[in-house]
Amino acid sequence: MQLIYSKSIRKSKLTHFNHKKILLSSVIAMGIICPTNVISQPVIKQKLNEVDIYSNKSFITKAVERTGASVVTIDTQRYVQKRKFPRNSPLFIDPYFERFFGLDFPNDNRPKIEQSQGSGFIFADGLVLTNAHVVNRSDKVIVGLTNGKKLKAKLIGQDFFTDLAVLKIEGKGPWPKAKLGDSSKIKVGDWAIAVGNPFGLENTVTLGIISNLNRNVTQLGIYDKKLELIQTDAAINPGNSGGPLLNSNGEVIGINTLIRSGPGAGLSFAIPINKAKEIAYQLIKNGKVTHPMIGISLIDENNPKTNNNIVRVGYVVPNSPAENSGIMVNDILIKVGNKDIETASDVISQISKHGINKPINIIIKRKNKLIRLKVIPTDITNLQKN
């Protein structure tokens, strides 16, 4: 019995000793594999900081990386017999606007090839969206991609009233396409990133904010265009015409169009992308764009009695649908279709949505009397013939 007990004790001590050896070996191994916190912490923290320094990118960089590859340079050529321009415009528009807006340069009677350059971006397979003035009356159009390739392009269609054009690149893809955003969701104060290829310098980027929305071009002294523009303080440089205006996510919210010099210099303007998409799809489908009009100019006024905005008729085109229906100067527009009118933009939007050659209900106020009328909008080209 004593012998058995002694053997049990020796066996127990041996087991306990083996456990200590195993525990000590484990601690030593863990010390080698996982150094103490005091020694290792600065090393780990330093490595993490190095990763942060080199991996962090600004939202501007990310936005441009998302869309930059889709931005193209547009080189145009036109055979010119004679140049004749009156120098009288209050706007300094991108130099390549000269043929579109009639800006002035010295007379030159010598026949020659006129070369111009602008920007654009690929928004669908092989399709480029740009300004109409960039490609207007061009005999040859070359599109330059960011990878250095230069390809011929043909004009699908252009619309002078909104200054938009669609080109088709002659070549095979795949094509880098821009992500189109929703310009109805942008607000004053949002970030605005203008991208273009001024002077052929690809992906030149400027940053600013959205300064104003729905800026009517008549406020800028342009009366022969149908445009409501995004105003931004992001600089649009010469040659940026037709390039994209991006939001902070790299989505296209507008198309860079013009800048103002002189009084109010530093203001830039872009066509909202929602309007551009609408025009582009009509150009692709029909080769032209229909612009429903009734033949009136509109004035936004503030009513001092109610402190509300009212929309007054400033001018009625002779022999227009508006005149034929009985609309007169100084009439106040109360309702167009099913929309209560608060701004001139409401009127334009409702008539544009309604289309042509079918009557739309309009309620006007004249000398405190409400008058209900039916007006049949027509295309703007028909008004120009009057």
N, C-alpha and C positions, 0 to 999 in steps of 0.2 A: 504493500500500500504506500509506503514512504517512497519507494522507488518510482512508482507511477506518478506520485505528486511532484517529485523533484523533476522528473522528465517534463511534466506539464509546465512547471515554472520556467525551466530552461527554454522550452518551446515558445512560451509567451514572450519572454525577454527577447528571444531571437526575432520573433515576428515584429515586436515593437521597434527593435533596432533597424530592421529592414524598412519599416514604414518611415523612420526618420531619414534613412539614406535616400529613399525615393523622394520624400518631401524636400530635402535639401537639394537634390539634383534638379527637381522641378523648379525651385526658386532660382537656382543658378542659371538654368536654361531660360527662364522667363526674363531674368535680368539681362541676359545676352540679347535675346530677341526683342524685348521691350524695355529699353533703357528707362531710367527713372524720369518722372515728369519734369523735374528741375533741369535736367540735361537736355531732354528732347524738345521741350516746348518752343524755344526760340528757333530751332531748326525747322520744325513743322510750320510755324507761323510765317517764317521767312519764305518758304516755298509757296504757301497759300497766297501770300502777298504778291509774289512774282507772277502767279497765274492770273490774279485779279488785274494786275497792271496791264498785261498783254492781251487779256481776253475781253475786257470791257470795251464796248463801242458806244459812241453817242447815238441817239435816235436818228440824227442826221445821216451818219455813216450808214446805218442799217437801212434807212429809207432809200438812200441813193443806190446802195448795193442791190436793193430789191427791184428797182426800176431802171437804173442807169444803163443797163445793156440794151434796153429797148429804144433809147434815144438815138436818133440818127441825124446826120448832117445832110442837108438838101442843097445841092449845087444846081443852078439853072443857067441856061444859055438862051439868048434871044437875039436874033438879027435885027439891028436897029438902023433905020434909014436916017431919022432925025429926032432930036430930043428938044422938047419945048415945054418948060414948066414955069408957072408963075410962083414966085417965092412969097407966099402970103399966109401960110398956115400957122396958127397959134400953138400947134402941137409939134414937138419933135418926136416923130414916130420912128421906130427902128428904120435905119437907112434903106432897108429892103422893102419898106412900105411905099417908096416913092411912086412906083407905077400905079399902085392901088389907090392912094389918096391924093395923087397929083402934086407932090412936093416939088420943090424947085431946085434946079441945078443949071449952071451956065449952058447956053445954047451951044450945040455941037452938031454941025451939019454933015460931018464926015460919017459915011456908013461904017458900021463896025459891029462886032459881036459883044453884046452886053452880058456880063456875068454877075450873078447874084448868089447869095447864100443865106440859108435859114436853117431852122431846126424842125424836127417832127418826132413822132414816136410811133412804134409798131403797136397797134391795139388789137389786131387779129392776124390770122395767118397771111403774112405777106402784105398786109394793108397798113398804110401809114396815114396818120391824121396830122394835118398841119394847117397853116393859115392860107387862105386863098391868095392873098397878096404875095406870098412867097413864090408861088408857081404861076401866077397870072401871066398869060400870053407867052409862056416859055416854049421854046422849040425843042429843048432837050432838058431832061431832068435826070440827075444822078443822085442816088442815095448812098451815103457812106455809113457803114456799120461800125460799131465800136471795135470789132476784131480787125479792122483795117480794110475789109472788102468794100469795093465800090460797084454798085449794080445799077443798071438802067431801071427807070420806073415810068409808068404811064399814068396819066391823069384819069381817074374814074369819074370824077365830077367835082365841081366847085360851086359854092354859093356866096355871092358877093355881099348879100345882105347880112350875113352872119360872119363873113370873112373866114370860111372854113373850106377845106378841100381834102379829098381822099385820093391817095396814090396806091398803085399796085406795083410791088417790086417784081421785076422780071428775074426770077431765079427760084431755086428750091430751098425749103427750110431744112431743119426746124428753125423757127424764128423766136428770138427773145421777145416776149409780149409784156406790155405794161399792165399792171393791175389797176382797173378803173374803179374809182371810189364813187361816192354819192355826194354831189355838191349841195343837195338840199339839207344835209346834216351839218355843214360847216357853220361856225359862228364867228362873229367878230372877236378877235383876240386869239384864235387858233393859230398854231404854227403854219407857216407857208414856206415851202422850199422850191425855188425856181431852178430848173435844170435845162441846159441848152448847150449848143456848140458855137458860141460866138467866135467869129474869125476862124472857124474850123477847129477851135480848141475844145475837144470833146469833154463832155460831162463837167462843164463849169457850173458850180453850185453857189447860190446865194440864199440867205436865210432872212426871214422876216415874219410878220404876222398878217392875218387877214384884217384889213383896216376898215372895209365896208363891203356890203353885199348889195346886189341889184343896182349897181351904179349905171344909170341910163347914159348912153353915149351922147345924147343931145346936151347933157351937162358939160361935155368936153368939147362942144363945138362941132360935132359930127352929126349931120342931119340926114345923110343918105344911107345909113346902116341901121339894121334892126338888131341891136345888141344891148343886153343888160350884163354888166361885167362885175367880176370880183375885183375889188381894189386891195392892193397889198403894198407893203413897203419893202418887200424882197426885190432887190434890183433886177430888172430885166435888161440885160446888156444887148448891144447891137448884134444881130444874128441869132438871138434867143427866140425870135418869132416862131411860133408853132411848137416850141418845146413844152414839156409838161410842168404844171405847178402841182407839187405833191403836198399831202398832209404828213403828219408825223409818223404815219405807218407806211409811208412809201406808196400810197395810192394816188392816182391822178385825180385831182379835183378841178383842174382847169387847164386851159391852153394859153400860154403867154402870148400877149397880143400887142400891147403898146405901152409906151411910157410918156410921161409929160415933162416938158422942160419949161424954163422960165418960171413965172409964178406958179407955185405948187410943184416945183421940180422934186423928183424923188418918188413920185407916185407911179405905180405900175398897175397894169390891168390885165385880166385873164378872162377868157370865155368859160363859164361854168361847164363842167364835163357832162352834166345831164343834158344840157342843150346841145352840146357837141355830139353826143351819142345819137340823139334824135335826128340831127342833121346828117350825120354820117350814114346812118342806116337808110335814110331817104335817098342819099346820093348813090349808095351801093345798089339799091333796088331800082330806082327810077332814073338815075343820072342827073336829077334836078330836085329842087326843093320847093314845096308849095308854102306860101306865107299868107294865111288868111288875114285880110284887112277889111275895115269898114270905111276908112278914109278920114280919120280924125287925129289931131294931136292932142295930147293930154297934159294938164297942169295939176301937180299935187299942191294943195293949199291946206293951211291949218285954219280951222274954224275957231275964231277967238271966243265965241259964245259957249261952245261945247268942249273946246280944246281937242277936238277930233280932227283927223285928216279928211279932206274931201277931194274928189277928183273932178276937175272942171274941163270942159271942152275948150281948147285954145284956138283951134282952126278946123274947118271942114273943107275937105277937098271937093272942088266942083264936080258935079256929075258922079259923085261917089255913092256907094250904098247908104252911107250916113246921111248925105244931103237928100237923097231920094226918099228916105224913110222919115225925114222931118227933123233930124237932129240939128241943133243950131249952136253957134258959139255962145259960151257962158252957161250952157246946160250943165247940170251936175249929175254925174252918173251914180245912181243908187244901187242898181242891181244889173248884172249881166249873166244870163242863164240862171243858174241856181246860186250864184255867188254874190253875197253882199260886198260891195266895193269899198275898200279902205285905201288902196293905193293904185297908181296907174299900172303897176305890175299886175294887179288882179285883173284889170280889163284886158291887157295884152294876153295874159295866160288863158283866160276863158275863151277869147275869140280864136286863139291859136289852136286850142284843144277842140273847138267846135268844128273846124274845117270850113270849106267853101261851098257855095251854091245851095245852102240850106238855111232857113231862117233861124235866128236866135232872138230870144226875148230880152229886151232891154228896158229898164225903168229909169227914167230921168226925172230930175226936179227942175222946174222952170217957174220962177217967181212964186215960190211956195206951193206950187201945184205939181202933183205927181202925174207923169204921162207914161203910158205903156206903149212900146213900139216893137215892131218886128223888123229886123235888119238881116239882109242876106250878105254875109261876107264874101269877098272875092279875092283872087290872088293879087299880090302887090304889083305884079307886072301889068295887070289890067288898069290899075290906078295911074301908072306912069304914062299910059297911052292917052289919058284924058287931057 
